[in-house]
Amino acid sequence: VSTKFQVRTYGKHMFTCKIVCEYKKKLICGIDIESGNPPDEPRNVSCIQYGTDGHPTCTWDKGRLTHINTTYVIQ
């Protein structure tokens, strides 16, 4: 069995597949899908470090909202 469907809204969606056996529904599989925008390239990156042993502190403009968990790494 297969099916196709369009996810038209942002956020987390859960889809399940169930069978009916003797008037009871039984879950046989499922999937969680997170839908959103890809992250924009960070802009206006600025870093400052106080002293030679200090840790740098950076800020940037992340761009548009992704609607999904997004992690940024500065290298």
Kinemage of the C-alpha trace (Angstrom):
@kinemage 1
@onewidth
@group {chain A} dominant
@subgroup {mainchain}
@vectorlist {calphas} color= white
{ca val a 1} P 0.000 0.000 0.000
{ca ser a 2} L 1.282 3.456 -0.800
{ca thr a 3} L -0.074 6.977 -0.893
{ca lys a 4} L 1.071 10.511 -1.682
{ca phe a 5} L -0.007 13.680 0.058
{ca gln a 6} L 1.064 17.299 0.080
{ca val a 7} L 2.176 18.973 3.293
{ca arg a 8} L 0.894 22.534 2.900
{ca thr a 9} L 1.594 23.975 6.355
{ca tyr a 10} L 4.749 24.527 8.399
{ca gly a 11} L 5.492 22.640 11.593
{ca lys a 12} L 5.488 19.050 12.792
{ca his a 13} L 3.061 16.549 11.298
{ca met a 14} L 2.432 12.945 12.321
{ca phe a 15} L 1.092 10.376 9.894
{ca thr a 16} L 0.055 6.873 10.875
{ca cys a 17} L -1.004 3.715 9.099
{ca lys a 18} L -3.526 1.472 10.841
{ca ile a 19} L -5.362 -1.723 10.017
{ca val a 20} L -8.820 -2.726 11.119
{ca cys a 21} L -9.026 -6.274 12.381
{ca glu a 22} L -12.129 -7.601 14.101
{ca tyr a 23} L -13.443 -4.060 14.602
{ca lys a 24} L -10.216 -2.959 16.300
{ca lys a 25} L -7.688 -0.516 14.868
{ca lys a 26} L -4.047 -1.499 15.132
{ca leu a 27} L -1.147 0.854 14.472
{ca ile a 28} L 1.340 -0.742 12.079
{ca cys a 29} L 3.604 2.180 11.122
{ca gly a 30} L 3.986 5.932 11.238
{ca ile a 31} L 6.255 8.871 10.494
{ca asp a 32} L 6.809 12.353 11.915
{ca ile a 33} L 7.612 15.048 9.353
{ca glu a 34} L 8.841 18.567 10.088
{ca ser a 35} L 8.056 21.043 7.334
{ca gly a 36} L 9.653 24.459 6.957
{ca asn a 37} L 11.988 26.747 5.041
{ca pro a 38} L 15.674 26.074 4.468
{ca pro a 39} L 17.774 28.510 6.498
{ca asp a 40} L 19.045 31.663 4.826
{ca glu a 41} L 22.759 32.349 4.771
{ca pro a 42} L 23.593 34.373 7.909
{ca arg a 43} L 24.172 38.104 7.311
{ca asn a 44} L 25.823 40.878 9.307
{ca val a 45} L 28.060 38.460 11.232
{ca ser a 46} L 29.904 40.228 14.037
{ca cys a 47} L 32.263 38.700 16.626
{ca ile a 48} L 34.040 40.249 19.591
{ca gln a 49} L 36.617 38.790 21.955
{ca tyr a 50} L 37.796 40.486 25.139
{ca gly a 51} L 41.441 39.733 25.950
{ca thr a 52} L 43.691 37.077 24.473
{ca asp a 53} L 42.128 34.244 26.512
{ca gly a 54} L 38.470 35.232 26.158
{ca his a 55} L 35.887 33.295 24.210
{ca pro a 56} L 34.488 35.087 21.157
{ca thr a 57} L 30.860 36.166 21.251
{ca cys a 58} L 29.153 36.386 17.858
{ca thr a 59} L 25.831 37.719 16.601
{ca trp a 60} L 24.213 37.578 13.172
{ca asp a 61} L 20.957 38.071 11.303
{ca lys a 62} L 19.448 34.611 10.763
{ca gly a 63} L 17.076 35.683 7.977
{ca arg a 64} L 13.577 34.323 7.561
{ca leu a 65} L 11.900 32.009 10.057
{ca thr a 66} L 12.556 28.355 9.206
{ca his a 67} L 9.746 26.770 11.310
{ca ile a 68} L 12.118 23.852 12.038
{ca asn a 69} L 14.974 23.318 14.501
{ca thr a 70} L 18.025 25.033 13.016
{ca thr a 71} L 21.594 24.968 14.348
{ca tyr a 72} L 24.201 27.515 13.261
{ca val a 73} L 27.953 26.849 13.460
{ca ile a 74} L 30.639 29.472 12.992
{ca gln a 75} L 33.961 28.233 11.626
